[in-house]
Amino acid sequence: MQRVKRPDGRGHRIVLSPVAAYTTVPGIIAAGRKRGCLRPKEVEFLRRFMIKTVFEETYRQWLRESRLADYFLESDWDDEENQRKFALYAMACFVDFLRPGLIDWRTPNAMDLQRVGKLLDEFARLPSPEEQRALIRKLFDPFKNLHTVIADAEECRQEKPRKLSRQDKNLLVECLRLRLRGPGRAKWLAEKGFRGFGKSPLERYEEARDSMRAQLNRWTREAIEEE
């Protein structure tokens, strides 16, 4: 991407460099359909793309750069609700890439958006990248309906509860003593090497802060009861 002067001298314009089709979401999916499956590196690309898309920073950047922000944002909603709306539409676009026409999100259809919201939450709550990649493969599978994909993700999450190490439990108790909350707690846990989520606490916070807060509070209570 380059910023170059306009020929008429009226400001600048952005010129995008060519991008290989296999490094884009539509290109990867088209290639996968042609061969009948997604390759491991392609699934990982799609997983990282989805995570990055729903990051709060991506939302902030979109607000700064998009000319559609004024039309998209709900004036009577708070910032968190509008960010949730952005994440929902990002997931809806992702599903539409994988399964064109499966959901009606442009009208939009309230029931379909509810299913997308559930899918977004389950994707964020899955305990490891392996489970997230499995979910993407199921979304790619034309014989799996969306309800089944969501149910499988929920069952996988419930069947594989994480057990905390003594070090992680001690960190949670120390967090409580220091009265850390929100992004401050996530940052502190990441710096101290907390491994309870199977990923960085900061990454987990960006994906699903509400479920993360509830999980950390539950783990903290359990750790205190064991002392």
N, C-alpha and C positions, 0 to 999 in steps of 0.2 A: 504494500500500500504506500503510495507516494502523494504528497501534497504539491501540486504544480500550479503555476500561474495560468489563468484563462487567456486564450489568444486575444480576447478583446480588452484585456487589461483590467477587467472588473472582478478583482478578487482571485481566489484560488479554487481549485476543484480537487477531489480525491480520485486517484487512478488506482484501481485494484490490479495486482499482479495475477496472472493466470494461475488457477489452482487445479491440480489434477483431480479428476472425478473421483478417484478412489480415496481421496482424503476428505471428502465431504460426506455428510450423512446420506443424501439421496444417492450419491455415487456408490457408496458402500452397500446400501440396501439393494440397489439395482444389480450390482455384481453378485450379491448373495442370492438374489432371486434367480439369476441366470444359472448359477451353479447348484442351487437348491439348498445352500447352507451358508452360515456366516463362519468365517475363520476366527480363531481365538483372538488375534490382534484386532480384528474388526469389531468384535464384541467389546473388547476393552476400550477401543476408541469411542464407541457409542456410549459406554458406561461413563467414561470421563466427560464426554460431551454433555450428557444429561446432568451430571453433578454440577459441572461448571455453569450450565445454563440457569439453574435454579439458585445459584449463589446470590447472596444479597448484593455483592459488589457488581455482578452482572446487571442486576436490576438498577442499581444506582447509575451505572454507565449508560444504560438504555434511557433513563430519565434525562440524562445530560445531553444525549446525542439524538434521540428520536424526535421527529416532528409530530409523531402520533400520541405523545404522552398526554397532551391536554385532552385528547379525545378518549383515551383509554382509561385514565384515572377517574375514580369515583369521588366527587368532591365531598360527599358526606361520609366517606370512609376514612379511617385513620391510616397511617403509613403501613402498619403491619398488615392490615386487610388488603390494601392495594398491592403490597408485595406478594401476598398469597395469591391474589388474582393473576399476577404476572407469572408466578410459578405454575399455576394451573394451566394457563394458556401455553406455556412452554412445554409442559408435559403433554398437553393435547396435540400440539404440533408434532411432537416426537412420536406419539402413537399414530398420528395420521401419516407420517413418513413410513412407518413400518407396516401399517394396515390402512391404506387409503379408503375412505368411506366407511370405516368401522364405527366412528362416532360423529355426531353432529355438534361441532364446537363453534361453528361460525354464526349460527342463528342467535344464540346458542340453545341447545337442549339441556334443561336443568338436570335431568336424570343422567345424561351422559357426562356432564361436568362433575356430578357427584361421584360417578365411577372413576373418573380421571383423578379427582381429589383423593379417593381411597387408594388408587394405584400410586400416586405421588407419595403418600404417607407410608405405604408399605415398602416402597422402594427405599426410602430414606431410613426405615427402621430395620431393614435386613442386616443381620449381624456381621456380614463379611462381603468383600467384593465378589467372592465366588457365587454367593446367593443372588447378588445383583446381576451378575452376568447370566445366571440361569433364568432370571426373570426376563431379561432382554431376549434371550433365545426363545422363550415361550411367546413373547409378544410377536416375534418374527414368524412363528409357526402359524400358518393360516388355519390349522385345524383346532387351535386353542382359542376359545372365546374369552373375552375380557374378564368376565366373571370368574372363570376358572383360573386365569392367571393371578387375579387378586387373591382368590381363596388359597391357592398354592403358596403364595408369598406369605400370607398370614399364618398358614399352618407351619411353614418352615420356620418362621420367627418364633412361634410359640413352642415348637418342639426342641429348639436349640437355645435354651437360656444360657447366658454366659455366667461363668463362675469367676469371681474376682480373686486375684491373688492377695496375700496379706499386705503386700506393698501398696496395691491399689486401694484396699480398704483403709489403710493408714493415711493415704493421701486425701481420701474423702473426709475423714474425721478432721484432718488438719484444715481442709477447706472450710468446714463448718466453723472451726475455731477462729479462722481468719475472716469469717463472714463474707466469703467471696460468692458472687452471683453472676449470672449471665456471661457475657464475653470475657469478663475478668477471670471467672472460674475456669472457663474453657482454656484460656491462654495459660493460666497457671498449671493446670493439669497437663497440658501438652508439654510445657517446659520441664515438668517433673517426670515425664515418661509414663503417664497413665495409659494402660492398655486395655481397659475394660470394654471398649467399643470395637476393638480390632482395627481401629483407624485413629487418626489424630482427633482429639476432642474438638479442636477448632473446625475440622472438616465436618464432624458430626453436628456441631452447633449450627453451621451454615445450612446443613441439609434439613434438620428438623429440631429446632431449638425447644419446642414445647415438649416433645416426647423425650428429648435428652434431659430436660430439667426434671421431669417426672421420674425417669429412670435413676438419675443421680440421687434424687431425694430418697427414693426407695432403698437404693444401695447403702446410702449413708445411715439410714435408720437401722438397717440390718447389721451394719458394721458396728454401730454403737451398742446394739443389743448383745453382740458377741463378746464385747469387752468385759 
